[in-house]
């Protein structure tokens, strides 16, 4: 069983995911200037916009808000913050922030599956 098959078995895609707009990956990659991983494309195409466990958000191309839009301002804002942290020496990313493309995030509260 593939990792993706295991994910969809444990966390079935929403029934309405088939109704979301198809993604023009060529256009998205042209806008971003980088090729995207196939597993990311499969994940976003299968699940559509939303979150996992109301905690982990995967940014979508042309997302419904600027806070979840892969092709909007959010990835650049996160990259800028990572660069500031890198330059200050606080919470430095293990890679050059200019080479990173943020593709998701959390709402910064504790994950519901970790609550006791």
DSSP file (Angstrom, degrees, kcal/mol; ACC not computed):
  #  RESIDUE AA STRUCTURE BP1 BP2  ACC     N-H-->O    O-->H-N    N-H-->O    O-->H-N    TCO  KAPPA ALPHA  PHI   PSI    X-CA   Y-CA   Z-CA
    1    1 A X              0   0    0      0, 0.0     2,-0.1     0, 0.0     0, 0.0   0.000 360.0 360.0 360.0 134.9    0.0    0.0    0.0
    2    2 A X     >  -     0   0    0      1,-0.1     4,-2.2     4,-0.0     5,-0.2  -0.330 360.0-112.5 -74.9 162.8    1.3    3.4   -0.9
    3    3 A X  H  > S+     0   0    0      1,-0.2     4,-2.3     2,-0.2     5,-0.1   0.898 119.7  51.0 -61.5 -40.6    1.6    6.2    1.7
    4    4 A X  H  > S+     0   0    0      2,-0.2     4,-2.6     1,-0.2     5,-0.2   0.898 108.4  50.9 -66.5 -40.1   -1.1    8.1   -0.1
    5    5 A X  H  > S+     0   0    0      1,-0.2     4,-1.6     2,-0.2    -1,-0.2   0.895 110.1  50.7 -62.9 -39.4   -3.4    5.1   -0.1
    6    6 A X  H  X S+     0   0    0     -4,-2.2     4,-2.4     2,-0.2     5,-0.2   0.908 110.0  50.6 -64.1 -41.1   -2.8    4.7    3.6
    7    7 A X  H  X S+     0   0    0     -4,-2.3     4,-3.4     1,-0.2    -2,-0.2   0.947 111.1  46.7 -61.4 -49.0   -3.7    8.4    4.2
    8    8 A X  H  < S+     0   0    0     -4,-2.6    -1,-0.2     1,-0.2    -2,-0.2   0.790 111.9  52.4 -67.9 -25.3   -6.9    8.2    2.2
    9    9 A X  H  < S+     0   0    0     -4,-1.6     3,-0.4    -5,-0.2    -1,-0.2   0.918 117.4  36.9 -71.7 -44.3   -7.8    5.0    4.1
   10   10 A X  H  < S+     0   0    0     -4,-2.4     2,-0.3     1,-0.3    -2,-0.2   0.835 134.5  24.7 -75.1 -33.6   -7.3    6.6    7.5
   11   11 A X  S  < S-     0   0    0     -4,-3.4    -1,-0.3    -5,-0.2    -2,-0.1  -0.740  84.6-151.2-135.2  83.2   -8.6   10.0    6.4
   12   12 A X        -     0   0    0     -3,-0.4    -3,-0.1    -2,-0.3     3,-0.1  -0.239  27.9-105.0 -58.3 141.2  -11.1    9.7    3.5
   13   13 A X        -     0   0    0      1,-0.1    34,-0.1    -5,-0.1    -1,-0.1  -0.280  47.6 -88.2 -60.6 151.8  -11.3   12.7    1.3
   14   14 A X    >   -     0   0    0     33,-0.3     3,-1.8     1,-0.1     4,-0.3  -0.323  32.2-124.0 -61.4 145.3  -14.4   14.9    1.7
   15   15 A X  G >  S+     0   0    0      1,-0.3     3,-0.7     2,-0.1    -1,-0.1   0.833 111.6  53.1 -60.6 -32.2  -17.3   13.7   -0.4
   16   16 A X  G >  S+     0   0    0      1,-0.2     3,-1.7     2,-0.1     4,-0.3   0.437  80.3  95.2 -84.8   2.2  -17.5   17.2   -2.0
   17   17 A X  G X  S+     0   0    0     -3,-1.8     3,-1.2     1,-0.3    -1,-0.2   0.814  76.2  62.9 -62.3 -29.3  -13.8   17.3   -2.9
   18   18 A X  G <  S+     0   0    0     -3,-0.7    -1,-0.3    -4,-0.3    -2,-0.1   0.681  97.6  59.2 -69.5 -14.6  -14.7   16.1   -6.4
   19   19 A X  G <  S+     0   0    0     -3,-1.7    -1,-0.2    -4,-0.1    -2,-0.2   0.558  81.5 104.2 -91.3  -8.4  -16.7   19.3   -6.9
   20   20 A X  S <  S-     0   0    0     -3,-1.2     3,-0.1    -4,-0.3    28,-0.0  -0.385  86.0 -86.8 -75.3 156.9  -13.8   21.7   -6.4
   21   21 A X        -     0   0    0      1,-0.1    -1,-0.1    -2,-0.1    -2,-0.1  -0.310  45.9-109.0 -63.1 134.4  -12.3   23.4   -9.4
   22   22 A X        -     0   0    0     -3,-0.1     2,-0.5     1,-0.1    -1,-0.1  -0.313  34.3-120.1 -61.8 150.0   -9.5   21.5  -11.2
   23   23 A X        -     0   0    0     18,-0.1     2,-1.4    -3,-0.1     3,-0.1  -0.810   6.7-141.5 -99.3 129.9   -6.0   22.9  -10.7
   24   24 A X     >  -     0   0    0     -2,-0.5     4,-2.3     1,-0.2     3,-0.2  -0.722  23.1-177.6 -86.8  89.6   -4.0   24.1  -13.7
   25   25 A X  H  > S+     0   0    0     -2,-1.4     4,-2.7     1,-0.2     5,-0.3   0.826  76.8  58.1 -64.7 -33.3   -0.6   22.9  -12.4
   26   26 A X  H  > S+     0   0    0      2,-0.2     4,-1.8     1,-0.2    -1,-0.2   0.938 110.1  44.0 -60.7 -46.1    1.3   24.3  -15.4
   27   27 A X  H  > S+     0   0    0     -3,-0.2     4,-2.6     2,-0.2    -2,-0.2   0.921 113.7  50.6 -64.2 -44.9    0.0   27.8  -14.6
   28   28 A X  H  X S+     0   0    0     -4,-2.3     4,-2.6     1,-0.2     5,-0.2   0.931 111.9  46.4 -60.2 -47.2    0.6   27.4  -10.9
   29   29 A X  H  X>S+     0   0    0     -4,-2.7     4,-1.9     1,-0.2     5,-0.8   0.838 111.6  52.7 -66.4 -32.2    4.2   26.3  -11.4
   30   30 A X  H  <5S+     0   0    0     -4,-1.8    -1,-0.2    -5,-0.3    -2,-0.2   0.918 110.6  47.0 -66.9 -42.9    4.8   29.1  -13.9
   31   31 A X  H  <5S+     0   0    0     -4,-2.6    -2,-0.2     1,-0.2    -1,-0.2   0.919 118.7  40.8 -62.9 -44.9    3.5   31.7  -11.4
   32   32 A X  H  <5S-     0   0    0     -4,-2.6    -1,-0.2     2,-0.2    -2,-0.2   0.754 100.8-135.2 -77.6 -24.6    5.7   30.2   -8.6
   33   33 A X  T  <5S+     0   0    0     -4,-1.9     2,-0.3    -5,-0.2    -3,-0.2   0.654  73.6  84.9  78.0  15.4    8.7   29.6  -10.8
   34   34 A X  S   <S-     0   0    0     -5,-0.8     2,-0.2    -6,-0.2    -1,-0.2  -0.994  80.8-111.0-144.4 148.9    9.3   26.1   -9.4
   35   35 A X        -     0   0    0     -2,-0.3     2,-0.3    -3,-0.1    -9,-0.0  -0.578  36.2-134.8 -74.9 145.5    8.0   22.6  -10.1
   36   36 A X        -     0   0    0     -2,-0.2    -7,-0.0   -11,-0.1    -1,-0.0  -0.750  25.6 -94.9-102.1 149.6    5.9   21.3   -7.3
   37   37 A X     >  -     0   0    0     -2,-0.3     4,-2.0     1,-0.1     3,-0.3  -0.321  27.6-129.4 -61.8 141.5    6.2   17.8   -5.8
   38   38 A X  H  > S+     0   0    0      1,-0.2     4,-2.5     2,-0.2     5,-0.2   0.857 107.7  56.3 -61.0 -36.5    3.8   15.2   -7.3
   39   39 A X  H  > S+     0   0    0      1,-0.2     4,-2.3     2,-0.2    -1,-0.2   0.861 106.0  51.0 -67.7 -32.5    2.6   14.1   -3.8
   40   40 A X  H  > S+     0   0    0     -3,-0.3     4,-2.7     2,-0.2     5,-0.3   0.930 110.8  48.6 -65.0 -44.9    1.6   17.7   -3.0
   41   41 A X  H  X S+     0   0    0     -4,-2.0     4,-2.3     1,-0.2    -2,-0.2   0.910 112.7  48.1 -61.4 -42.1   -0.3   17.9   -6.3
   42   42 A X  H  X S+     0   0    0     -4,-2.5     4,-2.0     2,-0.2     5,-0.2   0.912 112.2  49.6 -64.5 -42.9   -2.1   14.6   -5.5
   43   43 A X  H  X S+     0   0    0     -4,-2.3     4,-2.7     2,-0.2     5,-0.4   0.950 115.4  41.1 -61.5 -51.3   -2.9   15.7   -2.0
   44   44 A X  H  X S+     0   0    0     -4,-2.7     4,-1.7     1,-0.2    -1,-0.2   0.856 115.2  50.9 -70.4 -34.2   -4.4   19.1   -2.9
   45   45 A X  H  < S+     0   0    0     -4,-2.3    -1,-0.2    -5,-0.3    -2,-0.2   0.863 116.8  41.4 -68.5 -34.6   -6.2   17.7   -6.0
   46   46 A X  H  < S+     0   0    0     -4,-2.0    -2,-0.2    -5,-0.2    -3,-0.2   0.903 126.1  29.3 -80.2 -43.7   -7.8   14.9   -3.9
   47   47 A X  H  < S-     0   0    0     -4,-2.7   -33,-0.3    -5,-0.2    -3,-0.2   0.737  88.9-159.1 -93.9 -24.0   -8.7   16.7   -0.7
   48   48 A X     <  -     0   0    0     -4,-1.7    -1,-0.1    -5,-0.4    -2,-0.1  -0.194  48.9 -19.4  71.0-172.3   -9.3   20.3   -2.0
   49   49 A X  S    S+     0   0    0    -32,-0.1     2,-0.3    -4,-0.1    10,-0.1  -0.307  97.4  70.0 -69.3 151.7   -9.2   23.3    0.4
   50   50 A X  S    S-     0   0    0      8,-0.3     8,-0.8    18,-0.1     2,-0.3  -0.969  70.8 -80.7 142.9-156.3   -9.5   22.8    4.1
   51   51 A X  E     -A   57   0A   0     -2,-0.3     2,-0.5     6,-0.2     6,-0.2  -0.935  25.7-114.1-143.7 164.5   -7.5   21.4    7.0
   52   52 A X  E >> S-A   56   0A   0      4,-2.6     4,-2.2    -2,-0.3     3,-2.1  -0.913  99.2 -12.0-102.2 127.7   -6.6   18.1    8.7
   53   53 A X  T 34 S-     0   0    0     -2,-0.5    59,-0.4     1,-0.3    -1,-0.2   0.777 115.4 -77.0  54.7  30.4   -8.0   17.8   12.2
   54   54 A X  T 34 S+     0   0    0     -3,-0.2    -1,-0.3     2,-0.2     3,-0.1   0.828 129.6  75.0  51.2  34.0   -8.8   21.5   12.2
   55   55 A X  T <4 S+     0   0    0     -3,-2.1    52,-0.8     1,-0.3     2,-0.6   0.586  76.6  59.1-137.4 -51.2   -5.1   22.1   12.7
   56   56 A X  E  <  -AB  52 106A   0     -4,-2.2    -4,-2.6    50,-0.2     2,-0.5  -0.825  61.5-166.3-100.2 117.5   -2.9   21.5    9.7
   57   57 A X  E     -AB  51 105A   0     48,-3.2    48,-2.3    -2,-0.6     2,-0.6  -0.867   8.3-154.5-103.6 132.8   -3.7   23.6    6.6
   58   58 A X  E     - B   0 104A   0     -8,-0.8    -8,-0.3    -2,-0.5    46,-0.3  -0.929  27.3-120.3-102.5 121.7   -2.2   22.8    3.3
   59   59 A X        -     0   0    0     44,-2.0     2,-0.3    -2,-0.6    10,-0.2  -0.375  28.5-152.4 -64.2 137.9   -2.0   25.9    1.1
   60   60 A X  B >   -c   69   0B   0      8,-2.6    10,-2.9    -2,-0.1     3,-1.3  -0.844  23.8-102.8-109.6 144.5   -3.9   25.6   -2.1
   61   61 A X  T 3  S+     0   0    0     -2,-0.3     8,-0.0     1,-0.3   -33,-0.0  -0.501 112.2   6.9 -61.5 135.1   -3.2   27.4   -5.4
   62   62 A X  T 3  S-     0   0    0     -2,-0.2    -1,-0.3     1,-0.1     7,-0.1   0.909  99.3-164.0  55.3  44.5   -5.7   30.2   -5.7
   63   63 A X    <   -     0   0    0     -3,-1.3     6,-0.2     1,-0.1    -1,-0.1  -0.031  30.6-107.1 -58.6 163.0   -6.9   29.5   -2.1
   64   64 A X  S    S+     0   0    0      4,-0.2     2,-0.3     2,-0.0    -1,-0.1   0.730 102.9  23.1 -69.1 -22.6  -10.1   30.9   -0.7
   65   65 A X  S >  S-     0   0    0      1,-0.0     3,-1.4     7,-0.0     4,-0.2  -0.929  84.1-111.7-135.2 163.0   -8.3   33.4    1.4
   66   66 A X  G >  S+     0   0    0     -2,-0.3     8,-0.7     1,-0.3     3,-0.6   0.740 115.3  64.8 -65.4 -19.9   -4.8   35.0    1.3
   67   67 A X  G 3  S+     0   0    0      1,-0.2    -1,-0.3     6,-0.1    -8,-0.0   0.626 113.7  30.0 -77.9 -13.6   -3.9   33.0    4.4
   68   68 A X  G <  S+     0   0    0     -3,-1.4    -8,-2.6    -9,-0.1     2,-0.7   0.135  91.3 115.1-129.2  19.1   -4.3   29.7    2.5
   69   69 A X  B X   -c   60   0B   0     -3,-0.6     3,-1.3   -10,-0.2     6,-0.5  -0.829  44.5-166.5-101.3 110.9   -3.3   30.7   -1.0
   70   70 A X  T 3  S+     0   0    0    -10,-2.9    -9,-0.2    -2,-0.7    -1,-0.2   0.827  94.7  44.3 -62.1 -31.9   -0.2   29.1   -2.3
   71   71 A X  T 3  S+     0   0    0    -11,-0.5    -1,-0.3     4,-0.1   -10,-0.1   0.325 107.0  77.0 -96.5   7.4    0.0   31.6   -5.2
   72   72 A X  S <  S-     0   0    0     -3,-1.3     4,-0.4    -7,-0.1     3,-0.3  -0.085 103.6 -74.6 -99.7-158.0   -0.9   34.6   -3.0
   73   73 A X  S  > S+     0   0    0      1,-0.2     4,-2.2     2,-0.1     5,-0.2   0.664 105.9  84.3 -78.4 -17.0    1.2   36.6   -0.5
   74   74 A X  H  > S+     0   0    0     -8,-0.7     4,-2.6    -5,-0.4     5,-0.3   0.912  87.1  49.9 -60.7 -49.1    1.4   34.1    2.4
   75   75 A X  H  > S+     0   0    0     -6,-0.5     4,-2.4    -3,-0.3    27,-0.3   0.901 112.9  48.5 -57.3 -38.7    4.4   32.0    1.2
   76   76 A X  H  > S+     0   0    0     -4,-0.4     4,-2.4     2,-0.2    -1,-0.2   0.895 110.7  51.0 -67.2 -38.6    6.5   35.1    0.7
   77   77 A X  H  X S+     0   0    0     -4,-2.2     4,-2.1     2,-0.2    -2,-0.2   0.918 111.7  46.9 -63.7 -42.8    5.5   36.5    4.1
   78   78 A X  H  X S+     0   0    0     -4,-2.6     4,-2.6     1,-0.2    -2,-0.2   0.917 111.3  51.5 -65.2 -42.0    6.5   33.2    5.8
   79   79 A X  H  X S+     0   0    0     -4,-2.4     4,-2.2    -5,-0.3    -2,-0.2   0.897 108.8  51.6 -61.4 -40.5    9.8   33.2    3.8
   80   80 A X  H  X S+     0   0    0     -4,-2.4     4,-2.4     2,-0.2    -1,-0.2   0.906 110.5  48.4 -62.0 -42.1   10.5   36.8    4.9
   81   81 A X  H  X S+     0   0    0     -4,-2.1     4,-2.6     1,-0.2    -2,-0.2   0.911 110.6  50.7 -65.5 -41.4    9.9   35.8    8.6
   82   82 A X  H  X S+     0   0    0     -4,-2.6     4,-2.4     1,-0.2    11,-0.4   0.890 109.9  50.9 -61.1 -39.0   12.1   32.8    8.2
   83   83 A X  H  X S+     0   0    0     -4,-2.2     4,-2.9     2,-0.2    -2,-0.2   0.912 109.7  49.7 -66.1 -42.4   14.8   35.1    6.7
   84   84 A X  H  X S+     0   0    0     -4,-2.4     4,-2.3     2,-0.2     6,-0.3   0.934 112.5  47.5 -60.0 -46.2   14.5   37.5    9.7
   85   85 A X  H  X>S+     0   0    0     -4,-2.6     5,-1.5     1,-0.2     4,-1.4   0.900 112.8  49.7 -61.6 -40.2   14.8   34.6   12.1
   86   86 A X  H  <5S+     0   0    0     -4,-2.4    -2,-0.2     2,-0.2    -1,-0.2   0.932 112.0  46.9 -62.7 -47.2   17.8   33.3   10.2
   87   87 A X  H  <5S+     0   0    0     -4,-2.9    -2,-0.2     1,-0.2    -1,-0.2   0.845 116.9  43.7 -66.0 -34.2   19.5   36.7   10.2
   88   88 A X  H  <5S-     0   0    0     -4,-2.3    -1,-0.2    -5,-0.2    -2,-0.2   0.662 109.1-122.3 -83.4 -17.9   18.9   37.2   13.9
   89   89 A X  T  <5 +     0   0    0     -4,-1.4     2,-0.5     1,-0.3     3,-0.3   0.608  70.0 129.8  83.2  12.2   19.8   33.7   14.8
   90   90 A X  S   <S-     0   0    0     -5,-1.5    -1,-0.3    -6,-0.3    -2,-0.2  -0.889  84.1 -18.1-102.1 127.5   16.5   32.9   16.4
   91   91 A X  S    S-     0   0    0     -2,-0.5    -1,-0.2     1,-0.2    -5,-0.2   0.895  86.4-162.5  48.1  50.4   14.7   29.8   15.3
   92   92 A X        -     0   0    0     -3,-0.3    -1,-0.2    -7,-0.2     2,-0.1  -0.385  16.3-121.1 -67.8 137.9   16.9   29.5   12.2
   93   93 A X        -     0   0    0    -11,-0.4     4,-0.1     2,-0.2    -1,-0.1  -0.457  19.6-123.1 -69.5 148.7   15.6   27.2    9.4
   94   94 A X  S    S+     0   0    0     -2,-0.1     2,-0.3     2,-0.1    -1,-0.1   0.562  94.2  47.0 -73.4  -4.7   18.0   24.4    8.5
   95   95 A X  S    S-     0   0    0      0, 0.0     2,-0.4     0, 0.0    -2,-0.2  -0.872 106.4 -79.4-130.3 163.7   18.0   25.6    4.9
   96   96 A X    >   -     0   0    0     -2,-0.3     3,-2.5     1,-0.2     4,-0.2  -0.501  39.6-140.8 -61.7 117.5   18.4   29.0    3.2
   97   97 A X  G >  S+     0   0    0     -2,-0.4     3,-1.3     1,-0.3    -1,-0.2   0.758  99.1  65.4 -56.9 -25.7   14.9   30.5    3.5
   98   98 A X  G 3  S+     0   0    0      1,-0.2    -1,-0.3   -16,-0.1    -2,-0.1   0.710 101.1  51.3 -69.1 -17.3   15.2   31.9    0.0
   99   99 A X  G <  S+     0   0    0     -3,-2.5     2,-0.3   -20,-0.1    -1,-0.2   0.376  95.5  91.5 -98.2   3.0   15.2   28.3   -1.3
  100  100 A X    <   -     0   0    0     -3,-1.3     2,-0.5    -4,-0.2   -21,-0.1  -0.744  55.0-161.4-102.8 147.3   12.0   27.3    0.7
  101  101 A X        -     0   0    0     -2,-0.3     2,-0.1   -23,-0.0   -25,-0.1  -0.908  20.7-138.8-124.0 101.5    8.4   27.4   -0.5
  102  102 A X        +     0   0    0     -2,-0.5   -27,-0.1   -27,-0.3     3,-0.1  -0.402  25.5 175.3 -60.3 129.0    6.0   27.2    2.5
  103  103 A X        -     0   0    0      1,-0.2   -44,-2.0    -2,-0.1     2,-0.3   0.303  58.5  -7.4-120.8   6.0    3.2   24.9    1.5
  104  104 A X  E     -B   58   0A   0    -46,-0.3     2,-0.3   -34,-0.0   -46,-0.2  -0.979  55.7-171.4 179.2 177.7    1.2   24.8    4.7
  105  105 A X  E     -B   57   0A   0    -48,-2.3   -48,-3.2    -2,-0.3     2,-0.2  -0.969  21.9-107.0-170.3-179.4    1.0   25.7    8.3
  106  106 A X  E     -B   56   0A   0     -2,-0.3   -50,-0.2   -50,-0.2   -51,-0.1  -0.720  30.0-115.0-118.1 170.5   -0.8   25.3   11.6
  107  107 A X        -     0   0    0    -52,-0.8     3,-0.1    -2,-0.2   -51,-0.1   0.288  53.0-118.1 -90.2  12.4   -3.1   27.6   13.6
  108  108 A X  S    S+     0   0    0      1,-0.2     2,-0.2   -53,-0.2     3,-0.1   0.407  78.7 112.8  70.2   1.0   -0.4   27.6   16.3
  109  109 A X  S    S-     0   0    0      1,-0.1    -1,-0.2   -54,-0.1    -2,-0.2  -0.577  83.1 -75.1 -94.6 169.8   -2.6   26.1   19.0
  110  110 A X        -     0   0    0     -2,-0.2    -1,-0.1     1,-0.1     5,-0.1  -0.357  55.1-101.7 -66.6 138.3   -1.9   22.6   20.3
  111  111 A X    >>  -     0   0    0      1,-0.1     3,-2.0     2,-0.1     4,-0.6  -0.351  25.5-131.3 -59.8 133.9   -2.9   19.8   18.0
  112  112 A X  G >4 S+     0   0    0    -59,-0.4     3,-0.6     1,-0.3    -1,-0.1   0.797 106.3  58.7 -60.5 -28.8   -6.2   18.3   19.1
  113  113 A X  G 34 S+     0   0    0      1,-0.2    -1,-0.3   -60,-0.1    -2,-0.1   0.562 103.7  53.2 -78.7  -6.4   -4.8   14.7   18.9
  114  114 A X  G <4 S+     0   0    0     -3,-2.0    -1,-0.2     2,-0.0    -2,-0.2   0.536  83.9 109.0-100.0 -10.8   -2.1   15.7   21.5
  115  115 A X    <<        0   0    0     -4,-0.6    -3,-0.0    -3,-0.6    -4,-0.0  -0.357 360.0 360.0 -66.3 144.7   -4.5   17.0   24.1
  116  116 A X              0   0    0     -2,-0.0    -1,-0.1     0, 0.0    -4,-0.0   0.375 360.0 360.0-110.4 360.0   -4.9   15.0   27.2
